[in-house]
């Protein structure tokens, strides 16, 4: 169990790390957030969060970064999902509308729209083995993917329906949306990555929509985009 102060501190650290991709120190926390604590108190609480597994230090002299456990707690208990602006909803619907009668074109346009809206690599698959994607260049906007082996692993999954299907089938069915972080992703070299995905079904056809990015994604903004895109796809695909 975390105290109210620890929860507030953990959320502040996650928010700062999402925005900057830089380890967060006590001085930055005091400067950027009104936590009513001294830097010494913040450091003590950070040490406790490290012991509990919510934070880690990449180097002895660096600040702290959130762990997978911290992100999971953030998504499940702390995050407030942002509402999509009405203009963005309308623009997405207008963009997909003209391709609503052609499955592959609709999915292709869906990935283009989702990659632009999220700033992530966007993927769509069908149960028949069709794969389309957009925004592959977006992964290079994040420093976590500047390592060539990590970038290759992220891009390799685009050429393999089998790898994607293994990822999507690695979770128990029944949820509307899934988030796999780090070593939860059943493929190599994506320890710093996150895949958010959702199943869709229209008539007899089904598949998955997904976005891939770093573990420090802006979940409160991106998860609602993925949810709305799935809802829109199922509505427009009703004529399939």
N, C-alpha and C positions, 0 to 999 in steps of 0.2 A: 504494500500500500504506500502510495506517495502522499506526502503532505500537500496542502494547498500551495505552499510556497514552492515546493519542488515541481509541482505540475505547472505553475506559472513560469518558473524558470526554464523548464524543459521546453515549453511552447515557445518561449522567447528565443532559445537557442536554435530550435528547429526553424523558426521563421527567418532568423538572421542567416542561417546556413543555406536555406533555400535561395535566399536573395543574393548571397555573395559567393558561395562555394568556398569560403575561407573559414578555417577553424575559428571558433568563437571563444574569446577570452572574457574574464570577469570585468575588465575595464570597459570593453565594448558593451556588455550587458548593462552595466550601470549607466553608461552614457546614452544608450539607445532606448532603454525601457525604464518605466517608473515602477521599480519593484520595491522601493523603500528598504533597500538592503545595502550594506557596505560591500566593497569588493572582497573583503576578507570573508564575510558571510557567504557571498556568492561562491567563492572558491571552495569553502567547506561543503556547501550543498552540491557543487559540481563533483567533488570527490565522492560523496555518497551516491550520486547518480552513476558514476563510473563503477563503483562497487556493485551496484544493482544491475548493471548491464545496459543502462540506457544511453550512456555516453562512452566515448573512447578518445584517447589521445594518440594522434598519428606519430608525434615526436615528443620528447620530454619537454621541450621548450615551447610547444605549440598550444593553441587553444583546444577546445573540445569539439567533437563532431557527433551527431546523433548516430545511433546504431539502428539495425533493422528493427529491434524491439521497440525503440523509441518511435520510429515511423509508424509501426503497427498500432501502437497506442494512440498516436496522433490521429491517424485515420479513423480508428474505431471509437475514440472517446473525446477527442479534443477539437477536431476540425469542424469548422462551420462551412458547409458547401456554399459557394457563391451562386447567386442567381444569374442565369444568362440574360444579357440585355435583350429586350424584345427585338431590336433592330438586328442583332446577331442571329436570333432564331429565324426571323423572316428571311434574312439573306441566305442562310443555310437551306431553308426550304425552297426558295426560288432557284438556287443553284442546282439542287437535285431533281427538281420537278420535271425538267425536260427529258431526263433519262429514266423515268420511272417504269417504262415498259421493257427496258433492256437490262437484264440482270447484270452482265459484266460491266456495261457502261455505267450503270448506277453505282455499283460497288467501287469502280475506279474513281468516279467523281466524289464518292463518299470519302475515300481515303485522301484525296486531294484537299477537300474541304476540312477534314479533321486534322490533317497535318498543319495546315495554315492556321487553324484556330488554336491548336495546342502548342505549336512549335516543336513537335516531336515527330519521330518516324511513325507513320500510320499504316496499319495492315488490315486487310480484310481477307477472309477465307470462306469457302463453302465446303460442305461435307463431301462434295464430289471431287475435291482436290484442287479447286481453282484458288489461286493466290494473286492478289494485287496489292500494291503498296505505293506510298508517296512520301516525300519528305526525307529520303535517306540522308541527304546532306545535313539535315537538322541535327543528327547525332554529333556532328563535328562542331556544333555550336557550344557543346558542353565539354569542359576540360576533362571530365571523367573518361571520355572516349578518345582522347588524343593519343593514348597508348595504342600502337598499331595492332597488337594482339586483341585488345578489347574491341577496337573498331571492327576488325575482321570478324570477330564472333558475332557482333551485333548485325553485321550485314550478311553473314553467312546464312542466317536463319531465313532470309528472304528468298533464298534459292531452294529451300527444302520445305515442302508441305509436311513431310514426316516430322521434322523438328518442331514446327509450329504446332502440329497436332499433338505431339507429345507434351508440349508446354500447356496447351489448353486442356488436355485430359489429365493433367497432374493434380487437379483439384476435385473435390467432391462436388457433384452437380447440385443445383438448387438455388444458387445465389444469382442476383441480377448482375453484379459486377465483382470482379476479382482483382486483387493487387498482389503480384509476386515481387518480392524485393530481394536482391542479392542472391544468396545461395538457394533461395526457394525456386529460382528459375532453373529448370533441369537441362542446362547446357553450360558449357565451360566458358570461363572468362567474363562472366557478366555479374561478378560480385558487387560491382558499383552501379548496377542497372536496376531498372524497374519496368515491369510490363503490367499495364492495366488493360483488362480485356472484359468483354461482355458477349454472351451468346445472343444470336438473333435467330428468329424463326418466322418464316412467312409461308403459310401453306405447308407444302411438303419439303420446302427448301429451308436449309439452316446453315449456320456458320458462325464465325466470330469476327468482331471488330476489336482492334487492339492498338495501343500506342506504346512505344518503347522510348525510354529516356533514362536519365540518371536517377539514383535513389532520392535525390533532393528535389524531385519534381514539386511543382506547385499543385499539390493534390486537390486543394479546395477549389481551384479553378478548373483543372483538367478533368477530374472525375465527372462533374456535371456536364461537361461538353460531350464526353463519351456516352453518358446516359442519354442525353438528348438526341445525339446522332443515331443511336440504336432505335430510339422511339420513332424518329423521323423515317428511318430506313424501313421499319416494319409498316408504318402507315403508308408510305409511298409504294412499297412493294406489294401492297394488297392486291394489285392487279396482275401479279405474276401468274 
